[in-house]
Amino acid sequence: MPSLGLGLGLHKQQMLKKPSFILDDIDANMLYFSFSKIHKDDTVCIRVRRSSDNTEKDIGFKNNFLDIDDLLSFVGSGNGYITTTYSKGIVSSFQEVIGSQPLIVENGAYLGTLKFSGGQWLDTGVTRFGNTGLFCDTNEEFTVITVTKNEVTGTAIGRATADVGNRTFQSYFSLEELLILRVVVRGVVNRLDIVEYIGNKIITCVWDKSNLSGYINGEFFPLEVGSAANQTGQRIIVGARTNGTGFYYEGDVTAFIILDKALTTEERQKVENYLNQQFNL
């Protein structure tokens, strides 16, 4: 039987142990945004502009979640707009143009998501990061995860030209008779019916150097890949395509994660389950 002192020592070590987060053990370059901490190196979540005087402020975390009290205290009774998102304390996306910034606080009320109304978008500033440009060939791997809801039309994540046949990667929504998710990869359009999914949707695409797999709330969909050339001038954009000049998204984005690694089934399910718990899917 351990001594009382040893037992207290073990308890103290457990109390002092830092919490672990869902991306801590994934060895990859990352671009992401989330209202909750998902990596141990997360320090600040977002930068917000308030409508009353256009002053901006970084908003961090409290108890591992966005500090909503600080956010609402800063914004006041007006609107708050996203100018920057962060991953591991580094800028992951940004928007300097006032009319193109997504909404996070409306009339003093926290929305719990980023609201895009058909003209807002965020620029990651990169055509590729680490070992990926979201280009499906034998030299690359990637995982793209978006959490969306209230979709109408437009691009969720795009590194794509206006010409469908030359698009590198684009996930977007289209209203036909029903709401359709389309994923274009190297010029090939994949059409997925998502009418039965209500509320937040976790949409995942995984490229493992040879196969592209799609998942909506964990349900598998095979995706086809074309042979279009890599459009090296196209940046990775959230909420639009063509470097922010077309097919703007109308709907909400609650999180996005882009990795230069093909997550294993176990890793993907772990991340999706965590997001599912965070956003009460």
C-alpha positions, 0 to 999 in steps of 0.5 A: 500500500503506498504511503499517504505522502506518495498518494498526495504526490501523485494527486498533485502531479495529476492536478498540475498536469496540463490539459491535452487538446484534440490537435496536440498529438497530430504531427502536421502543419495546421491552419484552423479556427475554432471557438474552443482551444484545440491545441495546447499552443492556442493563446488568442482566438480571434481579432474583432472590430466593433461597429461603434468606432471601428476599434479592434481587439484580440479576444482570447480564451477563458476556461479553454473557450472563447472569452464571450464576456470580454467579447461582448464587453468590448463590442457593446450594443452594436455589431462585432466583425472578424478581422483575424482568426488564429491557430497556435497564436499565429494568424490563420486567416484575415480580412482587412476590408470592412464590408467583407468581414464576417459577423460574430456579434449582432446588436450586442448578441453573440452569434456563436458562429461566423455569419457570412451573408453573401459578400464576406470572406477570409483569406489565409494568404497562402497558396500552400502551407507545409506540404499541401496546396489542396492539390490531389497528387502523389506528392501531397496529403491533406485533411480539410474539415469545416463545420457549417450550418444555415447554408444557402449557397456559396463556397465554404473552402476554396482554392479555385478559379472561376473555370470549373475545369481548372479548379484545384479544390472547392467545397460549396453549396448549391440550391437546386430542388434541394440543398446540395454540397459539391466538392470540386477536385482538379476539375471534377465535380462531386455532388452530395445530397445533404438535405437530411442534415439539419443544423451544424454539419461536420464536412471532412475531405481526406486525401492520402496521396491516392484516394479522396474520401468525404464524410458528412457527420461521419458518413462516408462518401467517395469522391472523384479526382480529376487531372486539372493542372495546379493553379499556383496563383490561387490562395486558400480562401474561406467563404469564397473562391477565385482569391476572394472575388467570386461565389461568396458563401451565405451561411455560418461557419463554426470552425475550419481545420486544414492540415497537410496530413491525411488523418487516419480513421482513428484520428479523423473520428477523434477530431469529428467526435470532439467537434460533435461534442463542442457544437452539440450536433 
